[in-house]
Amino acid sequence: MRTDSRLSRVLHALIHMDRAEGPLTSEDIASLLGTNPVVVRRLLAGLRDCGYVQSEKGHGGGWELGVELDSITLLDVYRAVGEPPIFSDLISEDHPECLIERSVNAHLSATLGEAQKVLLEKFASVSLGMLARDFEGKLPKGKGAGKRRGRA
């Protein structure tokens, strides 16, 4: 099963956007993420709909943050990218008539549901500003993290 990296990719892009000196094009962001500009536009569409990012077309255009990183949580971004699966599919439905499989699946489903609830609560308590400051704290002394832009 292929893993879903939308959340990680978008978080990465948002912190770069905050550090950029101007708008970043879809091509710029695609280069940072090792993907295609079309994928970037799809990734950022939900964030734009929520007001977290904005985009301008044409010369000098691109993607910018619409709000401060401290006002966006991991949960906000998770929801904006379509709530991708958090856990791989641990449930087998090879033999739905088997009582053992049904019992195992029921317990796994309940446990995964509880774990997801705890994880999403944690997501709600972590802002992107916290992630950015953690990154900055790991930089070697004298190395700049790029320019942070102030927003209204």
Summary of the structure (lengths in Angstrom):
residues: 152
radius of gyration: 19.0
end to end distance: 42.6
largest distance: 63.8
contacts: 402
relative contact order: 0.17
helix: 53%
strand: 7%
